[in-house]
Amino acid sequence: MSELEHTDIKGRAEVPGRIEPLAKLPVFWSLSGKRVVVAGGSDAAAWKAELLCACGAEVAVFAPVSELSPTFEALIRRSPPDGGGCCILHDRPWAADVFEGAAMAIADCEDDTGAFAFFEAAKAAGVPVNVIDKPEFCQFQFGSIVNRSPVIVSISTDGAAPILAQAIRRRIETLLPAALKGWAMLAHRLRDVVSERLQPGAPRRAFWERFVDRAFAEQDGPDAQAELELLSLTTENTAGPKTGRVTLVGAGPGDPEYLTLKAVRALQGADVILFDDLVSAGVLELARREAKRMLVGKRGGRESCRQDDINRMMIDFAKSGKHVVRLKSGDPMIFGRAGEEIAILEREGITVDVGPGITAASAMAARLGISLTHRDHAQSVRFVTGHARDGRLPANLNWRSLAEPGTTSVFYMGGRTATQIRDRLLEEGMPDATAVVIVSSVARPQERRWIGRLIDLGAGIFEIGYDEPVLIGVGDVFSGALSAEYRGAGKGEQYLKVG
């Protein structure tokens, strides 16, 4: 079976993932020492010429000197006289003879007639061509660039929305530290040594994963000591396959945008991913394509694989040298049985790391625009399991404490026990008009919400259902949402809000 296939716990193969259609093929093109033609003297042409010089190209500019913008004049003045990265002015318009020996051709043309002429002449000479801001006369396009060279990120929207590409670039700029440039240069220096000392596969990948973890963890670029320490790792890893590791990763409530950077890095470095039934396809899309993905089906109230089987799989894969990601919905440290898994793995001598996730209650609060600890209403917040191992309401909950004023309670997995939750809170004196929200499939496309009073909780769960994951929030912090929905309606009515 190909490792690109997904499998469930019983080994059944699912349809392998495929690459979605691409508007353009992203290609990184070496122009060092190559001749490139730029026609026109505008600021836009100057920007392209400066970009090409930065790539080491020999840029031949064809434009009457009288048509050069001040920006272009300054670029030419500070350019070296020849060689890579130079920008040489030819004081005349372009003609058919300028394309000989050129690697590419770029022009800024005032009208479509001029653009068409340049486009056809370059094509006839066999030179790839781009006419600035005229997509119909472009064989290739420039993306919006994040420059940490030798790390380069280019973003394209296929010409549809340049502003969107710029916004994406700004987001990526904030994620990639400036020091990454130095780490990438160090990677270049170490590459041959690593290839010589370490076998292909797990040993090399283990080294580079540790390299990447360090590069993103440190604020500064690498110094001589860092290089020596990393080189020492290549000696450590030559002893043969070592025990792998396990990372418990929180996938959040469903929306991939709720993932942490740590979670994304773990997914992209995994050899094996054991994922729960509630993990969304969008989250799995961010994982390393070569990783073996196995559905282990942990879902409350439904048939799922045994925890012992999951534990054994983690141990076996890790002891064979794999990096195993145990991908859980929400936060693995909240109702995720992480404590049991960590204890078992540590007893086996397996290194365990945790990538926290956004727990469903936090996502619910964000989606509703409600602070769970609003100081006018609540001085504490409690996350409560809605069922015990046998599926019934937990017997050891302190219901008097949960019913206290100034407390916000969020019940996880409480769909089937909702009416019992209502009854116990009422027994302990919680007012029957206390605000309650029910949210099903929080942060997913099928999200549904019910807002009402504690006395009506049974009717609310009947409306929402519990086939999908359900959260029940109880407390005065939800009173604003309740008053907005009631609009003076009488007792016993339900208010279903579809998200």
N, C-alpha and C positions, 0 to 999 in steps of 0.2 A: 504493500500500500504506500502510495506517495505521502511524504510528510506534509504536503500541501493540503491533503484531505483533512477534513474535520472528522473526528470519531466521537461517539458517545461511550459511556462506560462499558457497554457490551461489545464495543469494537465495530459497530455498524458505521459504514462510511457515508458521509454526506457529500453533497456536490462540492467539488473543489472551487475555491475562489478564482476569479479571473479579473484581469485589468479592465476597468471601465474605459470606454472610448476616449481618446485624447484629441483635442482640437489641433494641437501641434505637438511634434516631438521635441522635448527639451534636450538641447545639445550644447555642450561646452566646447568651444572651438579655439584651438591654439592659433594665435596670430603673431607670435614673437618673430620678428624679422621679416614678416610678410608685408607686401605692398597693398595698401588699401586706398581706393579713390573716394574722395569726398568732394561733391560738387555743390557750390553755394557758400555764401559768406555770412549767413545768419547766425543768431545765437543758438538756434536749434542744431544747426550743422556744427557749430563750435563744440557743443556738448557731446555730440557723437564723436567728433575728432579727439576730444580729450579722453573719452572712454577708450577709444582705440589705441591712443598713445599709452594709456595705463596698461594695456595688454601687450605692449612691446611692438606694436605695428609701426611700419613706416608709412605715414599718412601723407598722401599727395593731395593737396587742396587745389581745386580748380575754380577760381573766381577772380574777377577783376579786383584789384586792390581797393578801388573806390567803393566796392560793395561790401567790404569786410566790416562786420560789427566791431565795436571796441573790445568786446569779449574775445572775439576771434583774433584780433590784432595782438592782444596781450598773450594769448596762448601761443601764437607763432613766435613772438619775441622771446619767450622763456623756453622754447623748445630747443633741444640739442640740434646741432647742424645736420647730423645724419645718424644712421643706425636705428636700432629699435627704440621706439618711443619718440621719434622725431615727427615734426609736423612742418612740411615744406610747402610754401605757397608757389603756385604757378599762376602768374598774373594774366589769366585769360579764361574764358568760358570753357567748359568741357567740350570734347569732340570725340569722334569714334575711336581715335588713336589712343585715348588715355587708358583704355581698359587692358592693354597688353600687359601680361604678367601680374595682373591684380588678383588678389584672393577674394575680395568683395568690393562692392561699390554702393555708396550711399549718396543721396542727393536731397536737397531741400528745394522744391520747385514751387513756383507761385501758382501755377494752374495745371489742369489735367493734361493739356497739350504737351507742356514741357515734361511733365512726369511720364507720360506715355513714351515720348521720344527717348528719354534716359533709360527707362525700363526695358524697352525693346533693344536698344543698343547694347546694354549690358548683357541681356539674355543671348543676343547674337554672338557675343564674345565669350559666352560660357562662364560669365562671372555672376555669382549670386548677388541679388540687388535688393535694396530697401530704399523706398522714397518716403521720407519722413511725413507722418500723419496722413498718408494715403495708402490704406491697407490693400486696396485693389492693385497697387503697383509694388507690392512687397512679396518677395519669395521667402523671407524670414522676418522675424520681429524681435525687437529688443524688449526684455523684461525689466521690471523694477528690481533693483539690485540691493542685496545686503552684502556688504564687502567686509569679510574677515579673511581675506586672501592669505593662504591658499584655500580657505573655506569661502565659497561663494554660493549665495542663494539667489535665484532669479525667479520672479513671479510674473506670470502672464495671465491675462484674462481674455486672450485672443483678440485684443483690440476693443472689446465691448465696453469695458469700464476701467480706464486707466486710474481713476481716483480710487477705485476699490483695490487695485494692485498696490497703490501707494499706502493705503491704510493697512493692508496685510503686511507690507514691508515694515511699517512702523511697529506693528505687533511683534514681528520676528526680531527686530532690532533690540527690543526690550528683553527678549529671551536669550539672546546670544551675547555673552559677555565679551567686552573688547579684548580681554586676555586670550580669547579663543584663538586668535591669530598666532600667538606664540606657541600654544599647545599644538596647533596644526603643523607649524614648522618643525617642532620637536618630533612629531609623528613621522614626518618625512625623513628626518635623520635616523630614527630608530627602525624604520621599516625593514631595511636589509638585514640588520642584526637580528630582529625578531624572526624574520623568515628563515634565517640560517640556524637559529638556536631552537626554535619551537616547531613541532610538527603541525601540519595543517589540521583544521578542525577545532576541537574543544580547547587544546592548550593555547593556540594562538588567540582564539576568541576570548578566552578567560583573561589573557594579558590585556587585550585591547579594551575589554569591558572595564577592567580596573583603571586603565589609562583614562578612559572617558569619564568614569566616576570622579577621578581626581581633577580632571580638567574643568568639570562643571562645579565642583565643590569649592575650588580655590578662586579667590578674587583676582589674584595676580598671575602673571605669566610664569612659566617654569624657570627655575634657576638651575645652576649646575648641580646642586644637591638633589633636586627633583629628578634630573636626568640620571644620576647615578643610582638613585633608589629604584627607578623604573627599570634600568638595565639589570639590577639585581634580581628582579622578578623573572627575567628570562632564564636565569640559572635555576631558580627555585622550581620552575615549571618543567624542567627537562627530566625530572625524576620519573615521569610517566603520568598516567591519568590520576587525577585526584578526585576526592569527593566533591560533588557540585554543591549547589546551594539552593535554598528556597526563599522566594520573596512572596509574602502575603500582600496582595495588592487590592485596594478598594477601588471598585469600578464606579462608585457613585450610584445615584438612583437610576441612571439610564442615559441621560444626555451626555455625549462625549465631552462637551465643554466643561463639565464639572470635574473632569480628571485633573489630578495634580501633575506637575512636570515629572516628579519622581515616579509616578505610575506609568507615564508614557515611556520614560527611559527603561523601566523594567520590562514593559511589553515589547519594546524594540530590541531588548537584549536576551529574550527568553529562547530556550531550546524547546521547552514543553510548557503549554498553558493548560491548566485544569480549571475550567470555568463553570460557574453556576448557571442554572437555567435562566436566571433573571438578568444576566449580563447582556447588554444590547449589542446588536450587530455593529453599530457605529463605533463602539468601544473596541471590538475585536478588529475592526478595520485598521486601527492604529498599531497593531502588533506586527512584529517581524514576520514577513511572508513565509519564511522557511520554518517557522516554529510549528511543532506538532500540537494541534489543538484538540482537546478532549473534553466533551461535555460530561460533567459529573452530576448534573441534575439536582442540586440542593434547592428545594423549594418547599416552604411550609405547607402542610396539609395535603401533599401529593406524594405519589410514589417516587422515591429517589434512591440513588445508590447509597450503600452503607458508609458511614464515616470511616470504619475500619479499612474499607477498600480504598478510599481516598488517601488515607494515611499511608497505606502500603505503596500506593503508586508514587506518592511524593518521595518516600524513602528510596524505592528502587531506582527511580529516575535520577535522583540526586547522587546516589552511590555509584551510578554509572558515569558520573562526571557532568551531568546536565544542570543547566540553570532552569529551575522549575518556578514558574509563576502560578501561584494559587490565586485565581482571580475571583473575588467575591463581590456581590452587589453591595452597594453602600460602603460602610467602613468595616473592615474585617474585625476591628476591636469592639464593635458594638453588635451584640447578638450574632456574631459570625463564627463562634466556636474556635476563635483564633487561639485562645489560651490552651485548649487541648492539643491543637496541632503543634504549637510552639514547644510545649513540654515533650511531646513524643519525638519531634525532630531533634531537639537538643539531647535527649537521651541516646539518640543514635549518632551523636557527634556531628550533626549537619548544621551548618550555619544558616540562621534564619534572619531575614530582614523584613521590615514592615513598611509598606507604602500606604499611609492612611487615605481614606476616601471621604467624600462628602456624604454624611449619613442622611437618610431619607428625611428625618425631622428637620434638619437644617435646610434641605432643598424645599420642603413644604413651606417653611417660614418665609423663605425668599420668594417663592412663587405667590404666596398670599400677601406679601408685603407686610408681614406681622412679626414684631419682635417677640420672641418667646419669653423674654425677661423684661418686658416693658415695665419701668419702675413704678408706674401708677397702678399696675395690676399684679405683678408677680415678683417674688424675691427668690424663687428657685424654679428650676425646670427639671423634670424627671423623665427619663426614657424607660418605658416599662414593657416587658414582654407580655403579649396578650394570650399566650398559651404555654403550658408546660410540655414536658416530653410526651405525655400521653394525649396531647391535644386539648386538654381541659384548661380552665383558668388556673393559674398558679395558686397553690394553697397557702403559700407563705408570704404573700404581699401584705404590706401594712396599709390597709385601706383607710384607716383613720388619718394617717399622714397624707395619703393621696387626696383626700377630701378636704384638706385644710385650705382656707382662703390664702391667696397669695402664692398659690402653686400652679404651675403649668405642667400638665402630664401629657405625654405623647405615647400612645399604646401602639406597639409594633405587632403585626401579625394577629390582630384582635378581631378580624372580621367575624369569625364563627363564635366568638365569645362576647360580642358587643353588648347583647342584652344583659348578660351577667355582669359585665363591667358597669353598665348603667345601674343595675339593681344594687350592687355593692356600694357604689358611691352615694346613692340616695340613702341607703341604710345608715351610712356614716354621717348623714346630715348635710351633704352637698345640696344646695338649692336646685330644684328641678328646672329652673330657668337658666342655669349656667350654660354659657356658650360652648358649642361643640362643633368641630369640623371633621368631616371624613374626606380623605383624599385617596383616590385609587390610582395606581400607576403614576405616581408623582414624577414629574419631569420627563414624561414620555408622551408621544403623540396622542395616545388614547387616554390621557389624564382626565379624571372626572372628580367633581367636588360636590359635597353636600354640606350645607351650613344650617344649623338649627340649635335646638335646646336639648339639654341632657335628657329630659323626659321623653323626647322624640327620637332618641338614638336608635331604637329598634327599627322604627320606620325608615330612618335614614339609611341604615345598612341594607334594608330590603330594597331601597331604590338603587343604591350603589352596587350591591352585590359583593361577593368576596372571591370571585374566580381570579381576580388580579390582586397584587399586593395592596394592602389597605393600611393606612395610618389613621388613628383616631386621636385628635387633639382636644383636650378638655381644659377649660380655664377662662378666666375673665379677659385674658389677652385677646381672645377671639370675639369679644363683645362688639367691637367696631364692625367687624365683618357681619356679625349677626344682625345688628341694627340696620345695616345697609340692605340686607336681604329681606328682613321681615316686612318692612314698610307697614307696620301696624296690623299684620295678619293675626288671626286668632290661634289659640293653642291647638296643637295637633297637626298643623300643616307642615309640609316638608318643602325645602327649597333646594332644588337641584341646580347646580351651576356646572355646566360642561366646560372644561378648560381646553 
